[in-house]
Amino acid sequence: MHRIDDSRPFVPLRIAVLTVSDTRKPEDDRSGDTLVKRLTEAGHRLADRAIATDDVEAIREVVKRWIASAEVDVVISTGGTGFTGRDVTPEAIEPLFEKRMDGFSEVFHRISYDKIGTSTIQSRATGGVANATYIFVLPGSPGACKDAWDGILKWQLDYRHMPCNFVEILPRLDEHLKRGKLRQA
């Protein structure tokens, strides 16, 4: 299923990692560590890393800063995707989406189902695009981060992946904004 075209160059992306938690600190952030390890081993660059509390405004503030930065191509968050009162990551981030990526959630849940069965429905993992930046919202477990990276992101964030990948369309993600500006001129 995954085919790499070795004649194409690897294109490193700048990826920011956000851990959403009321209790995690940098020294015990296993999910954030999992993502950082995987993205750097793949050849990408860690653009930034942060921990935000389970608070809509705190989460949104970090993500808005990153999607406004020309130094961030991808944002990956981990945590806050469940159903308890403090799980608000989708509520914080989804309103920023210009386009939803429904397929990300569907494929993530398919991969997760193979590992944890019906328990996958307890996650509201999601993805989208905002300000020409990919955003992926993952559950807070290291296992879920591994599943999302190894099963989806590792491949879609690699320019060599065929038949298509997110990297090759990255320069065109804001076409709808440019078209609007041209119409107004």
N, C-alpha and C positions, 0 to 999 in steps of 0.2 A: 503494500500500500504506500509506503514512503519511498520515493525515488529521488535520489540526489544526483543532480547533473554536475559532475566534477569539472566540466569545462567552464562553468560560471564561477565567478569569484564569491567568496563569503563576504557579506556586507554586515559589519557589526552595527548593532543598534544601541541607542542610549536608553536604558531601562531604569525607571524609578520604582522602588518597592516600598509599599506602605503597609505596615502592620496595624490593624485596628484592634485595640484591646485596652481594657481598663487595668490590666494586671501585668502585662508584659513589659519588660525592660530590655535594653539592647543585649544584656548578657544572657537572657533566657528566651530570646525570640527564635525558637527553633524553626518556625514556618518561614519567617523572613530569611533566616540563615539558609534554609533549603533552597529558596528561590535565588538568592544571591549566588550560592555555590553553583547551581545549575546554569544560570545565565552567563556567569563568567567562564565556566568550563566550556560552554558552547562558543565562546569568543565575543560575546557582547560586553558592553561597558555598563557598569553600575553608575547611572547618572545621579542618583540621590537615594537616600533611604530615610524613612521616618516612622515613628510610632505615634498614632493618634488615639485618643480615647474614643469610646463608643458614643460619639456625639455627632449629630448630623453636621453642625457648623464646623467642628474641628476637622472632620474628615474632608468636607467639601473645600475648606480653606487650603489644605495641602494639595488636593487634586487640582483645584483651580490654578494654583501657582505653577504646578508642573505642566499642565496643558497650555499655559500661557508662555512657557519657556521654549525657545528654539533648541535647547539642549536636551529635551526629553522627547523621545519618539514613542515610547510605550510606558504605560503605568500599570503595575500589577499590585492589587491590594489583596491582603489575606486577613480573614476574620470578619465577624459581624454579619454573616449571611444566613444565620438561622432564624428562628421564630420567637426567641425570647424578647422581652421588652427592650433590652439593650442592643439587640441585633438590628442596626440601622444603616449598614453600609450600602445596600442597594438604594435605600431612600435618599441617602446623601449623594450618591454618584449618578444614578440613572437620570435625574433631571438635567445633568450636564450633557448627556448623549445627544448628538445631532442625528446619529443613526444607531439603532440597536443591532446587535449581532446575535440574533436568536440561535443561529447554528452553533455558536460557542457553547451556550448553555446546554443545548440538546446533546452535543457530542460529549461534553464533560459528564453529563448525567449517564450517558451510555457507558463510558469508561468506568465511572464510579459504580454503576450498577453491577458490573462484572466483579468488582472487588468487595463491595459492602451490601449488595442487594438493595432491597427497597429502602434502606436507610438513606439512600441518596436523595430522597424527596425532602429531607430535612435541610437541604442546602438551596439557597437562592442565588447560586453562582450566575453571573451575567457578564456580558461584554458589550462594548460599543465603541463608537468613535466620537471624539470631541476635539475641536480645533486641530484637526489633522493629526491627532494622537490616538493610538489604540489604548483602550482601557479594559482590563480584565479584573473581575471581582471574584476572588476565590474564597472558599471556606478557610477557617483558621487552623486546620490540622496539617502537620507536615505531610501526611499521606495524601491529602487532597491536593496540596501544592505539587507534590511529585507527580500525581496522576495528570494534573492539568499541564504541567511543563512537559513531561515525557510523552504524553499522548497527543498533545495539540500544539502547544506554544513552541516547543523545540523545533517542530517542523514548519509551522506557518511563519515563524520569525526567521527562517533561513531562506535567503534569496535563491539558493540552489535547489530548493524543494520543488518538485514537479508533480502535477502539471501547473500548479499556481501556488502563490504564497502572498502573505501580507506585505512583504518588503517591496515587491515590484509595483504595488499600487500605492504605496506610501506617498509618493510625490503628487498623486492626484486626489488625495482624500478631501481636499478643500475646494475642488472644482465647483461645487454647488454654491459656495460663497463667492467665488470669483465671477460666476455667471450672473449672480444677483448684482454685483457691483457694476458689471458691464451693462446690464439692462438699465441701471439707474443713471449711467453716464450720458 
